[in-house]
Structures are given as C-alpha cells and as structure tokens.
C-alpha cells in the first residue's frame, strides 16, 4: 500500500470525533454510519479505518481495511488481522486516512456528546462514573453496564443487563440503538410530553412556542458578528428584536455558551432599558427567542418582560395572552400574577374562546397548578359543548390539566368523558389514556365499561409503556378497588426489567397497589425482591419524601412481607420526626406499620414506636371512630340486637380491638359450652347495674328471640322482655353464670388476658369499601386485620354486607335469627374448644 495522506480539512478533533458516539449525527443513525465506514464505494478505492476507545466495547485497536473488490471476505480478513495497517496515536480517538478524500465533509458537532455526559451526571442514583470511551472491553464481550450519551441526551440505567455478543459492528450498533430507544421510551419528559396534543391542529401554532431546532441555523460566525455589534444598538428596538431572533437560530452548542458571554449580557441589558419601547408583537418575539436561548428563569430580562406583559395584558388579545403564557411554561418560570390576569381576561371573554384556545387554556391551568374557582362551571359546560369535537389527545390534555390543578369536576361530566374514551380506547395513545385515568381516579368514579375495555386493551401495551405510565395505570386499579388479574399480571411481568427506572414514588405505588388489592403475582419473588432492592437504592430520597417509604412498607405488610432493615429505618426516631414535618398526615400509617410489626414479627429486634406515640395515635384513631365509624347504621343495629340477644351491653363491645387497622369490631366472649361472658365494664353505671340485675335467657326466651314471637307477642315485645331487670322478673341468674343480687362480678378479665375456657369473637360488620369493586375479595388492609386478629387468638366472624345489609330491611326476628346463627355456630365453638 502506497503512502497515504491525511484526510484534508478533517483535523485532529474531527478524526477523533468521527468514531465517537456524538458524531453519529453526521450520518443520521448508527447503521448508516457503520455502513459508510465499511463500504469501499463510500471510502473510495482504499481506506483504513482505525477504531479504538471512542467506539464502545472495542478494547484493542482494530484495523479494518476496505478494498475496491466488494465481497472479498478473505482480503478483508487478511487486512483486519494486520496490526500495522494504520498508525495508532496515544490519545483516545480514531484516525481515518484516505488516498482520495474528494468531496467528503464532516460536520463537527461535539455538543451531543458533551450534553450526554452532563445528562449522565444529573442522575445521581445511576452509575455515571464512566463516560463512553473510558472503558475497554474485548469486542462482543459482555461487560458491566455503563452510561453513555443517546439521542435523547439521557443516561442509560445501570440496571439493564449487558448486551449479548454481536458478530459484526452493525449488529453492535443495532443493539446500542435499541438500548437508546428503550432509554428514551422509559424517561418521561415532563415538559414536552404534555404538549403532544398541540401537534393535532394547525391552530395551536399561533398559541404555542415551538421548541424545535431552527430549520436554517445561523452560522456561528454570524453570531459573533451580531454580538460584536451590540455596543452600537442602544435605543433601537427593531435592531434589538432582530438580534434576539437571529441569535436564537444559532446551533445548540453555540447557544449554550451565550449565557456566559458578556456581549449577550449587554444585549439583554439594552432590551431591559428599552422594554417599554417595544411593540407588543416585538416583545412577544423577544420572549419566544428567549426559549431556544435558554435564558434562566430568574434572569433580569424575564423579570422586565413579565412586569411589562402584566401591564399590557388588558390591551392584548386572548391569542397573544395564551402564547405568552406558553412561553413562560417553556422557560420554567412561575408567573402567578400574569396567570391571574389571563384567567380573569378569559372569564370576561369566555364566549369568544375557540376550541383550541380552550384546550390550551386548560393546559396552562394545569401547568400553573392553579384552579380558578370562578371558571369551574364554565369549564364543565364547554367540555360538554365540544365533547364530540375534541381529539382523543385533547381529551387527555383536558383531564391532565384538571388533574394537575386539582380542579373538581362533576360526576356527570367525567362520566361523559369516560363514555367516549371507552368507545375509542384503541385509537387513543397510552399517554392520553393515562391522563384520563388520573382524573377518573381523582373523582373516584366507577365506570365499568371503561375499566372492562381497559382490561382488554392495556395488557398488551404494558411492555411498551414507560414506568410512570404503568404506575398510574396500576394506581388507578388500586384507588378504585378494581381487581383485574390480567392487567396486574402484565404489570408484574414487565416490571422487574424496568425497575431501575422507578423513582421512590413509583416503587411505593406499585407495592401499595398490589398490597391493597391483595394480589401476589405468579412471579411474586422476582417482583417483590426487585422492588425491595429498588427501595434500598432510593433510601436517600425518603428523608425528603417520607410518605413514599411508609406507603411501600404498608403495601408489603398487607401481603405479609416485612423487610426488617427498611422497617428499622422507618421506625427510628429521626425518621418519625421527618414524618411529623410532612405535608401529608402520616400518623395513621406509622401506627399501622409499627403495631403490625409487633404482632407479626416476634423476632424483630429493630426500632419500635414509643409507647407514648402509640397511645397518642390510638386516641386519635378512636376519636375518629367515635365520630364516623361506631355510629354507622349497620353497626348500631348489629350492636343493639346483640345486646338484646345476649342480655345487655355488658356482653358486647363496639370498639376497635386493633386500633391501627382503623375499623370497628363487635367483640363477644363465650365459654366453650356456648354461654356468653360479660366483660364490657367500661361504663361504671353499667357495672353497677350488672351487680344488681341479671337476665335469665331461658330456652323459651331464646326460641322467642329466634322465631320473633311467643304466642301473641310482637318482636318488639320480645326485645323489650329480654331487657327486663331481674328484680322485676324474680330471676337471679344472667348469661355467663349466676350473679345473685348484690354479688360481685368476677367475670371481667384483665385487659389482654385470656380466661380459661374462653372464646373471643370478633364480629366484622363489613361494607363495600372493604372489598374489591363488585366482588367478595377483601382489600389488603382488611386481610391484614383478620390475619392479626387470628394471631392474637380471636375467632373472626363475618357479617358481610351482601348478607347483613339486605337483612336491615327485614323483620327483627330474621335479624336476630341470623345473628344467633353467626355467634353460636357449632363449628365455631367446636373449633375453639
């Protein structure tokens, strides 16, 4: 081979970058790049491509020669195996030497690589210690995952498995491209994703700020010329406007350094000085230019612009106001005063709103996290007016705006939206669908057609949905108490491979949802171990978000899983103090977790809640129960009838045996031969009455209670007779043993101690909220409660709503007969004995 000459005009920097991941933009994608590198027709008659550290997974210097004869594998192999085919430099890079480098151009753009490195470092929970090209491995050999720049300028997760062996460089490039696409799919862009609806109509172009790269970028030299001219442009608004517009068309890497350029600072200062001299359209153009120029949200220029737009707002049109609001969103600047003016203006000109303007307004409302109360009724009527005209993506945007701003919406309007979505779900993007589900969850509305269609459509989409979308889908099912095994199984199958993308919030919501629905998937060990491992990895986040750790641990407790290290961390005094400072009320969750550990983990040696805290939490829960739970009609009726049947309030206690489980129990105690035992002496008056009176529950009276009448007695009379004091009836015994007049009761046991031959019943008066929607499947918290009651020795007796609620409308005798059957069940007494 003759003496080759360096590629003219390429230079050392270009030689290095031609083999870096960032320079793939020269060819558009990896496959085209490597095809060009390996094609003899594209590199001319003879070329040597030297690739080393800048091409991933190649540890040795590999020389690949291409000859004019295509398809000669032998010739290629011989030249590939020659170590001296090209001269290697000591720096990490690549040298391309050509005999005839005619008409070959390289576009130098290092920003993609630099941005990729920056993106990698922003993810502190991922391995960003090495950038692409800093590690050597053998060709095709699997290695520990590393971060590298991608088309989305985001770091790849270390959780993925190493790439399989690839026999060719093209295969390697394909695998890397797939990984980059997966990364891009998993990473949610909170700024751009909610704006996808704007692509559906051309009218949005006048209402929104386009963040796309300019079609005709301005040469960097022209940018320097403009900056040099800044000194002579004072007092000329038109020139200032043009300068901003032209600079906004510079290449991205050049715009990125403008912020540190004193000349650009001077340009901004001139604009601030002349702020009132700009016409409104020119001022809007300057604000739009600030978006690609990435002007910081707190910049003095933006301060001046906001003040000026607030001053001019009432003289602007709705289209202009919405456009300016969109620019503020793109600039990540909070402008509550401006938004207040916008909402007031929209309220006065509501009849003039076009459909795109209405949707854009709701988008702005959502991004501003503000819900104008005076617009609520108008928003609902406008949704109904245009419901059939909205695109499906616009429906998703409307729901997201309402959800983010915590705007209430009537069940009627939400049901109408859900009706349409249920009919067209297959045509809806998953992102828009998830936004509808968020609002469905917020309104806590059951919509069976939508949920059934979701169960049919969504399982196949789960693998291609990013982790946050899957979390919101799963959370919808648990929030609405809707159990669909196909959906949950699809989530459980896909999650382990995606778990490294979970935020602490995502991992917590997954665990809560599966625990709430009391579902353990077929791959339960893999599923739970991967999420618990992710909780450990995110432990540093829980100091800022303590609610996520408690949510996760409660979800695990529901399904009998207690990771002791995490529990010890959650019950430490310093963490408990952090929960006190949370904006959420976490005391109940702490209480449930702490007491559950005491009952279910006898060998646990870690931190515990203090007795004082437990007492405080118990009093708080009991106070709530007295106001909201004990007084429910189904519970009051059951308590009254049991007292009547058993002989008085001393034989029944309506309370929470386990206060941390947040629901009531009707406690009854029996001897092994089936006789009720008095124990409820909380009320001193009741205790005195018990000493002085008794009720003799004879076989005849029991028959009357069950059958409802004796001879000509009404059920009411039977009930009244069961409460007749013993002095009036001349009896000297009561249920549970003889108590002569004036005798002292010895039936009351010490709290928590079991008496010999005693059976304790915990009657559960359940309601629909204790079960999954439309089923008899108990929710996780209530499964936990029953499990713990049994561990403490109680016999759990169910009065399920599908049996008890219909009886509430029946006769007294039927209700007494039902309760007698439940309390004195022979099977129950036999098992207890």
Secondary structure as the mmCIF struct_conf table of DSSP 4:
data_model
#
loop_
_struct_conf.conf_type_id
_struct_conf.id
_struct_conf.beg_label_comp_id
_struct_conf.beg_label_asym_id
_struct_conf.beg_label_seq_id
_struct_conf.end_label_comp_id
_struct_conf.end_label_asym_id
_struct_conf.end_label_seq_id
STRN STRN1 UNK A 5 UNK A 6
HELX_LH_PP_P HELX_LH_PP_P1 UNK A 7 UNK A 7
TURN_TY1_P TURN_TY1_P1 UNK A 8 UNK A 10
HELX_RH_AL_P HELX_RH_AL_P1 UNK A 11 UNK A 17
TURN_TY1_P TURN_TY1_P2 UNK A 18 UNK A 19
BEND BEND1 UNK A 20 UNK A 20
HELX_RH_3T_P HELX_RH_3T_P1 UNK A 21 UNK A 26
TURN_TY1_P TURN_TY1_P3 UNK A 27 UNK A 27
BEND BEND2 UNK A 28 UNK A 29
HELX_RH_AL_P HELX_RH_AL_P2 UNK A 30 UNK A 38
TURN_TY1_P TURN_TY1_P4 UNK A 40 UNK A 42
BEND BEND3 UNK A 43 UNK A 43
BEND BEND4 UNK A 45 UNK A 45
STRN STRN2 UNK A 47 UNK A 51
TURN_TY1_P TURN_TY1_P5 UNK A 53 UNK A 54
BEND BEND5 UNK A 55 UNK A 55
TURN_TY1_P TURN_TY1_P6 UNK A 56 UNK A 57
BEND BEND6 UNK A 60 UNK A 60
STRN STRN3 UNK A 62 UNK A 66
BEND BEND7 UNK A 68 UNK A 69
TURN_TY1_P TURN_TY1_P7 UNK A 70 UNK A 71
HELX_RH_AL_P HELX_RH_AL_P3 UNK A 73 UNK A 80
TURN_TY1_P TURN_TY1_P8 UNK A 81 UNK A 81
TURN_TY1_P TURN_TY1_P9 UNK A 83 UNK A 84
BEND BEND8 UNK A 85 UNK A 86
HELX_LH_PP_P HELX_LH_PP_P2 UNK A 87 UNK A 89
BEND BEND9 UNK A 90 UNK A 93
STRN STRN4 UNK A 96 UNK A 98
BEND BEND10 UNK A 99 UNK A 99
TURN_TY1_P TURN_TY1_P10 UNK A 102 UNK A 103
TURN_TY1_P TURN_TY1_P11 UNK A 110 UNK A 110
HELX_RH_AL_P HELX_RH_AL_P4 UNK A 111 UNK A 122
TURN_TY1_P TURN_TY1_P12 UNK A 124 UNK A 125
BEND BEND11 UNK A 126 UNK A 126
BEND BEND12 UNK A 129 UNK A 129
TURN_TY1_P TURN_TY1_P13 UNK A 132 UNK A 133
BEND BEND13 UNK A 134 UNK A 134
TURN_TY1_P TURN_TY1_P14 UNK A 139 UNK A 140
TURN_TY1_P TURN_TY1_P15 UNK A 151 UNK A 152
HELX_LH_PP_P HELX_LH_PP_P3 UNK A 155 UNK A 157
TURN_TY1_P TURN_TY1_P16 UNK A 158 UNK A 159
BEND BEND14 UNK A 160 UNK A 160
HELX_LH_PP_P HELX_LH_PP_P4 UNK A 161 UNK A 165
BEND BEND15 UNK A 167 UNK A 168
HELX_RH_AL_P HELX_RH_AL_P5 UNK A 169 UNK A 186
BEND BEND16 UNK A 187 UNK A 187
TURN_TY1_P TURN_TY1_P17 UNK A 190 UNK A 192
HELX_RH_3T_P HELX_RH_3T_P2 UNK A 193 UNK A 200
HELX_RH_3T_P HELX_RH_3T_P3 UNK A 202 UNK A 206
TURN_TY1_P TURN_TY1_P18 UNK A 207 UNK A 207
BEND BEND17 UNK A 208 UNK A 208
BEND BEND18 UNK A 212 UNK A 212
HELX_LH_PP_P HELX_LH_PP_P5 UNK A 213 UNK A 214
BEND BEND19 UNK A 215 UNK A 216
HELX_LH_PP_P HELX_LH_PP_P6 UNK A 217 UNK A 217
STRN STRN5 UNK A 218 UNK A 218
HELX_LH_PP_P HELX_LH_PP_P7 UNK A 219 UNK A 219
HELX_RH_AL_P HELX_RH_AL_P6 UNK A 220 UNK A 228
TURN_TY1_P TURN_TY1_P19 UNK A 229 UNK A 229
HELX_RH_3T_P HELX_RH_3T_P4 UNK A 230 UNK A 232
TURN_TY1_P TURN_TY1_P20 UNK A 234 UNK A 235
HELX_RH_AL_P HELX_RH_AL_P7 UNK A 237 UNK A 247
TURN_TY1_P TURN_TY1_P21 UNK A 248 UNK A 249
STRN STRN6 UNK A 250 UNK A 250
HELX_RH_AL_P HELX_RH_AL_P8 UNK A 252 UNK A 255
TURN_TY1_P TURN_TY1_P22 UNK A 256 UNK A 257
HELX_RH_3T_P HELX_RH_3T_P5 UNK A 258 UNK A 260
HELX_RH_AL_P HELX_RH_AL_P9 UNK A 262 UNK A 273
TURN_TY1_P TURN_TY1_P23 UNK A 274 UNK A 274
HELX_RH_3T_P HELX_RH_3T_P6 UNK A 275 UNK A 277
BEND BEND20 UNK A 278 UNK A 278
HELX_RH_AL_P HELX_RH_AL_P10 UNK A 280 UNK A 292
TURN_TY1_P TURN_TY1_P24 UNK A 293 UNK A 294
TURN_TY1_P TURN_TY1_P25 UNK A 297 UNK A 298
HELX_RH_AL_P HELX_RH_AL_P11 UNK A 300 UNK A 312
HELX_RH_3T_P HELX_RH_3T_P7 UNK A 313 UNK A 315
BEND BEND21 UNK A 316 UNK A 316
HELX_RH_AL_P HELX_RH_AL_P12 UNK A 318 UNK A 330
TURN_TY1_P TURN_TY1_P26 UNK A 331 UNK A 332
HELX_RH_AL_P HELX_RH_AL_P13 UNK A 336 UNK A 348
TURN_TY1_P TURN_TY1_P27 UNK A 349 UNK A 349
HELX_RH_3T_P HELX_RH_3T_P8 UNK A 350 UNK A 352
HELX_RH_AL_P HELX_RH_AL_P14 UNK A 355 UNK A 367
TURN_TY1_P TURN_TY1_P28 UNK A 368 UNK A 369
HELX_RH_3T_P HELX_RH_3T_P9 UNK A 373 UNK A 375
HELX_RH_AL_P HELX_RH_AL_P15 UNK A 376 UNK A 386
TURN_TY1_P TURN_TY1_P29 UNK A 387 UNK A 389
BEND BEND22 UNK A 390 UNK A 390
HELX_RH_AL_P HELX_RH_AL_P16 UNK A 392 UNK A 404
TURN_TY1_P TURN_TY1_P30 UNK A 405 UNK A 406
HELX_RH_AL_P HELX_RH_AL_P17 UNK A 411 UNK A 424
HELX_RH_3T_P HELX_RH_3T_P10 UNK A 425 UNK A 427
BEND BEND23 UNK A 428 UNK A 428
HELX_RH_AL_P HELX_RH_AL_P18 UNK A 430 UNK A 443
TURN_TY1_P TURN_TY1_P31 UNK A 444 UNK A 444
HELX_RH_AL_P HELX_RH_AL_P19 UNK A 448 UNK A 457
BEND BEND24 UNK A 458 UNK A 458
HELX_RH_3T_P HELX_RH_3T_P11 UNK A 459 UNK A 464
BEND BEND25 UNK A 465 UNK A 465
HELX_RH_AL_P HELX_RH_AL_P20 UNK A 467 UNK A 479
TURN_TY1_P TURN_TY1_P32 UNK A 480 UNK A 481
HELX_RH_AL_P HELX_RH_AL_P21 UNK A 485 UNK A 498
HELX_RH_3T_P HELX_RH_3T_P12 UNK A 499 UNK A 501
HELX_RH_AL_P HELX_RH_AL_P22 UNK A 504 UNK A 516
TURN_TY1_P TURN_TY1_P33 UNK A 517 UNK A 518
TURN_TY1_P TURN_TY1_P34 UNK A 522 UNK A 523
HELX_RH_AL_P HELX_RH_AL_P23 UNK A 524 UNK A 537
TURN_TY1_P TURN_TY1_P35 UNK A 538 UNK A 538
HELX_RH_3T_P HELX_RH_3T_P13 UNK A 539 UNK A 543
TURN_TY1_P TURN_TY1_P36 UNK A 544 UNK A 544
HELX_RH_AL_P HELX_RH_AL_P24 UNK A 546 UNK A 558
TURN_TY1_P TURN_TY1_P37 UNK A 559 UNK A 560
HELX_RH_AL_P HELX_RH_AL_P25 UNK A 564 UNK A 570
TURN_TY1_P TURN_TY1_P38 UNK A 571 UNK A 571
BEND BEND26 UNK A 572 UNK A 572
HELX_RH_AL_P HELX_RH_AL_P26 UNK A 573 UNK A 580
TURN_TY1_P TURN_TY1_P39 UNK A 581 UNK A 581
BEND BEND27 UNK A 582 UNK A 584
HELX_RH_AL_P HELX_RH_AL_P27 UNK A 587 UNK A 600
TURN_TY1_P TURN_TY1_P40 UNK A 602 UNK A 603
BEND BEND28 UNK A 606 UNK A 606
HELX_RH_AL_P HELX_RH_AL_P28 UNK A 611 UNK A 628
TURN_TY1_P TURN_TY1_P41 UNK A 629 UNK A 631
HELX_RH_AL_P HELX_RH_AL_P29 UNK A 633 UNK A 646
TURN_TY1_P TURN_TY1_P42 UNK A 647 UNK A 647
BEND BEND29 UNK A 648 UNK A 648
HELX_RH_3T_P HELX_RH_3T_P14 UNK A 649 UNK A 651
STRN STRN7 UNK A 653 UNK A 655
BEND BEND30 UNK A 657 UNK A 658
HELX_RH_3T_P HELX_RH_3T_P15 UNK A 659 UNK A 661
BEND BEND31 UNK A 663 UNK A 663
STRN STRN8 UNK A 665 UNK A 671
TURN_TY1_P TURN_TY1_P43 UNK A 672 UNK A 673
BEND BEND32 UNK A 674 UNK A 674
STRN STRN9 UNK A 676 UNK A 676
BEND BEND33 UNK A 683 UNK A 683
HELX_RH_AL_P HELX_RH_AL_P30 UNK A 684 UNK A 692
HELX_RH_AL_P HELX_RH_AL_P31 UNK A 699 UNK A 707
BEND BEND34 UNK A 708 UNK A 708
BEND BEND35 UNK A 710 UNK A 710
TURN_TY1_P TURN_TY1_P44 UNK A 711 UNK A 712
HELX_RH_AL_P HELX_RH_AL_P32 UNK A 715 UNK A 721
TURN_TY1_P TURN_TY1_P45 UNK A 722 UNK A 723
HELX_RH_AL_P HELX_RH_AL_P33 UNK A 726 UNK A 729
TURN_TY1_P TURN_TY1_P46 UNK A 730 UNK A 730
STRN STRN10 UNK A 733 UNK A 734
TURN_TY1_P TURN_TY1_P47 UNK A 735 UNK A 736
STRN STRN11 UNK A 737 UNK A 738
TURN_TY1_P TURN_TY1_P48 UNK A 741 UNK A 742
HELX_LH_PP_P HELX_LH_PP_P8 UNK A 743 UNK A 745
HELX_LH_PP_P HELX_LH_PP_P9 UNK A 748 UNK A 750
TURN_TY1_P TURN_TY1_P49 UNK A 751 UNK A 752
HELX_LH_PP_P HELX_LH_PP_P10 UNK A 753 UNK A 755
TURN_TY1_P TURN_TY1_P50 UNK A 756 UNK A 757
STRN STRN12 UNK A 758 UNK A 765
HELX_RH_3T_P HELX_RH_3T_P16 UNK A 768 UNK A 770
STRN STRN13 UNK A 771 UNK A 771
TURN_TY1_P TURN_TY1_P51 UNK A 773 UNK A 774
BEND BEND36 UNK A 775 UNK A 776
STRN STRN14 UNK A 778 UNK A 778
HELX_RH_AL_P HELX_RH_AL_P34 UNK A 780 UNK A 791
TURN_TY1_P TURN_TY1_P52 UNK A 792 UNK A 793
HELX_LH_PP_P HELX_LH_PP_P11 UNK A 794 UNK A 794
STRN STRN15 UNK A 795 UNK A 799
HELX_RH_AL_P HELX_RH_AL_P35 UNK A 801 UNK A 807
TURN_TY1_P TURN_TY1_P53 UNK A 808 UNK A 809
BEND BEND37 UNK A 810 UNK A 810
HELX_RH_AL_P HELX_RH_AL_P36 UNK A 812 UNK A 823
TURN_TY1_P TURN_TY1_P54 UNK A 824 UNK A 824
HELX_RH_AL_P HELX_RH_AL_P37 UNK A 826 UNK A 832
#
